């Protein structure tokens, strides 16, 4: 399970060094094979291959004649790229994916259990500020019955 936020830098070639605390789990759990794709929130999603497969299957099984489902398939499946950790524990984020998420240099890698989100650092800070600005009533409405 992946957790925490790491502020990192992409190198000039678009490579991202995965934090050491996650590398061993990725190497053991999926041999360092990952899938990177886009999220409608304009960040990237990074899945270990075993966690990606059920997501891919669910997306593939959406109704073919539903325009919203097709749009989601085109967006998420169409942008999905397989990558592999190199010997230095880095992945290459393609120019297409970097452009989609507005990634330049400073990024935030956010562990979300079975996957990661990769954000432009400024966008991540804005997301965090928006979450902190939510009223308790809005939070309660969204998380009815949920207790931390």
KOLTITOR-999428 format. One record per residue (C-alpha): z, x, y; residue in three letters. Coordinates in steps of 0.001 Angstrom, whole numbers, padded with zeros to 6 digits, always signed. Each point is the difference from the previous one (the first is absolute). Layout:
REM KOLTITOR-999428
ZXYALA;...
END
This chain:
REM KOLTITOR-999428
+000000+000000+000000UNK;-001062+001381+003342UNK;+002062-000437+003128UNK;+000568+001431+003421UNK;-002163+000894+002961UNK;-001449+003490+000384UNK;-001638+001075+003239UNK;-002792+002386-000947UNK;-003185+001551+001349UNK;-003498-000232-001401UNK;-001686+003394+000015UNK;-003375+000612+001651UNK;-001814-001025-003213UNK;+001913-003271-000325UNK;+002314+001151-002764UNK;+003472-001494-000303UNK;+002810+001972-001623UNK;+002041-002417-002102UNK;+003731+000697+000493UNK;+001519+002053-002807UNK;+002467-002778-000883UNK;-002944-002192-001098UNK;-002310+002597-001573UNK;+001810+000321-003331UNK;+000112-003766-000480UNK;-003718-000241+000794UNK;-000904+002816-002343UNK;+002102-001425-002824UNK;-000855-003650+000565UNK;-003751+000233+000539UNK;-001059+003620-000325UNK;-000406+000149+003773UNK;-002788-002627-000052UNK;+000246-002434+002898UNK;-002044-002730+001645UNK;-000166-000227+003787UNK;-001274-003159+001638UNK;+000303-001975+003212UNK;+002477-002672+000990UNK;-000798-002782+002496UNK;+002898+001335+002130UNK;-002198+003048+000731UNK;+001970+002415-002102UNK;-000947+001535-003336UNK;+001518-000856-003358UNK;+000561+002790-002509UNK;+000574-001075-003594UNK;+000676+002088-003098UNK;-002757-000989-002457UNK;+002297-002017-002333UNK;+001285-002071+002943UNK;-003524-000514+001386UNK;-001534-001402-003187UNK;+001806-003394+000051UNK;-000738-000381+003728UNK;-003678+000746-000603UNK;-000105-002497-002863UNK;+001639-002752+002073UNK;-002458+000590+002839UNK;-002944-000001-002414UNK;+001169-003320-001441UNK;+000072-001832+003327UNK;-002473-002917+000243UNK;-003489+001399+000557UNK;-001121-002921+002157UNK;+003004+000019+002342UNK;-001117+001730+003237UNK;+003502+001274+000846UNK;+000473+001406-003496UNK;-003394+001728+000144UNK;+000831+001463+003405UNK;+003276+001360-001349UNK;-001766+001461-003051UNK;-002588+001681+002198UNK;+002671+001405+002262UNK;+002517+001283-002540UNK;-002123+000714-003072UNK;-003001+001113+002011UNK;+002009+002684+001786UNK;+001986+001161-003044UNK;-000408+003714-000706UNK;+001419+001988-002874UNK;+001656+003268+000983UNK;+002026+002610-001811UNK;+002836+002257+001051UNK;-001281+003553+000364UNK;+001959+003083-001090UNK;+001835-000013+003351UNK;+001068-003654-000355UNK;-002516-001330+002526UNK;-002486-002845-000037UNK;-003189-000195+002016UNK;-000244-003100+002171UNK;-003681-000695+000628UNK;-001382-000315+003530UNK;-000825-003675-000654UNK;+003588-000815-000911UNK;+001432+002130+002825UNK;-002255-001794+002466UNK;+001008-003452-001282UNK;+003716+000731+000447UNK;-000419+001979+003224UNK;+001480+003121-001580UNK;-000366+003185+001965UNK;+002763+002501-000606UNK;+003538-001442+000139UNK;+000580-002575-002751UNK;+002857-001849-001667UNK;+000102-000273-003790UNK;+002128-003013-000931UNK;+001288-000445-003563UNK;-000046-003643-001089UNK;+001178+000062-003577UNK;-003112+000344-002148UNK;-002352+001057+002820UNK;-000170+001669+003405UNK;-001348-001073+003356UNK;-001566+002650+002226UNK;+000132-000776+003728UNK;-001039+001654+003202UNK;+003377+001077+001378UNK;-000410-002018+003214UNK;-000954-003154-001904UNK;+002947+000520-002342UNK;+002375+000255+002938UNK;-001461-003222+001423UNK;+000463-001736-003376UNK;+003611+001154-000117UNK;+000646-001184+003560UNK;-001531-003406-000806UNK;+002200-000352-003086UNK;+003100+000887+002022UNK;-000969-002556+002660UNK;-000058-002919-002445UNK;+002675-002563+000643UNK;+002604-000637-002718UNK;-001308-003586-000264UNK;-003544+001247-000678UNK;+001279+002419-002617UNK;+002095-002696-001663UNK;-002994-002356-000129UNK;-002185+002649-001653UNK;+002626+001182-002463UNK;+001680-003245-000919UNK;+002506+000642-002779UNK;-000433+003766+000117UNK;+003081+002167+000520UNK;+000058+003731+000605UNK;
END
